[in-house]
Amino acid sequence: MGRSPIQQRLLQYRNIAVEPPGDARSETWFMYHLGRRLKEKAKRDPRPRNAGLNALTWNYSTTGKHAEPEVEEVLQEINGRTVADGKLLPGSESAAINNTARRTPVVS
């Protein structure tokens, strides 16, 4: 399953046609691993400008040989959690359902 993040906190699910060639990766992979590197670098630098990166939640699970992040976890994070106990906001539990994958394709 290929995933394409776009602006406005939207994710579009697409069935992957072919595996990417060589070292090509998804946008989700790129953003996750760039964020992980930036967060690791900020952890070693105590300056106030890094406070935002150090406070950022960036602990998503990964799968596959290229460590692709689990987009469903990102969706739940985008939908929000309560400050007091970190529980998902009401309605967020169903945000990870991939309705596109549940549809029957129309063959013409």
N, C-alpha and C positions, 0 to 999 in steps of 0.2 A: 504494500500500500504506500503510495507516494503522498506526501503532504506538502502543501504550499502555504506558508504564512504570508499574509499581506497586511497592509495598514488597517487601522480601525479595529484592532483586536479580533480579526477574523481568521479562521483557518479553513482552507478548502481541501476536502479530501478528494483524491483522484486515485483510481486504480493505476498502478504502475504498469507501463507497457513493456519496458525492458529495464534491466539493471543498468545503472549508470556506468559508463566506460571508465577504466583507469581509476584515477583518484577523484573523480567527480563525486560531489556530495549534495545533499538537499540544503535548502536555505535554513531549515530548522537545525540541521547538524552544524552548519557554520556558526549560527548565532549561539547555540548552546556551547560549543567548544571555545569560541572567542570569549564568551562571558565567563566560562570556567577559568581560562587563562588570565583574564583581567582581574577576576576576583582573587586568584592565587597571588598575583603580583601585588594587589592592593593590601592583602593580608600582611605582607612583609614591609609595608610603608605606612607608618602611623599618622601621617599628615591628615588634617581634617578633610581635605578634598576627597579622600578615599572612604569617608564614612558611609556614603550611599552604597558603594560597591560592597563594603564589608557587611552592611545590613541586608543585602540582597539575598533572597532565597534562591538558590540555584542548584538544588540537589535532586534533580530529576533522574529517574532510572533510565538506563540505556539498554539497547538490545542489538544483537547482530555483530558481525565481525568488524563493523565500522563504528560501533557505539552510537547508534542513532537514538536520540532522546525520545522518550515516550510522550507523544503529543497529547495524549489524554490527560496526563498529569499537568502539562502546561495549561490545558483548557480549564482544569479545575482551579489552578492558581489564578488565571485571568478572571474567572467568575467570582473569586474572593473567598476569604475566610474571616471568621470573627476574630477580633483582637484579643479578647479575653482568653479564649481557649484554643484558637487555631482550627476550629471545626469549619467544615465547608458551609457556605451560606445556603439557605434553603433553595432548592432547584439546581444547585451545582452538581448534585450526584448524577443527574441525567445528562449533563453537558458532555460527558465523554462518549455518549452513544453516537456511533457513526451511522447516521440514517442513510447516507448515500450508499454504503455497502449493503444495506438491507433491501434496496430497490432491485426489482427485476429488470435487467436491461432490455430495451426494445430493439429488436433486430429488424431492419427494413430491407 
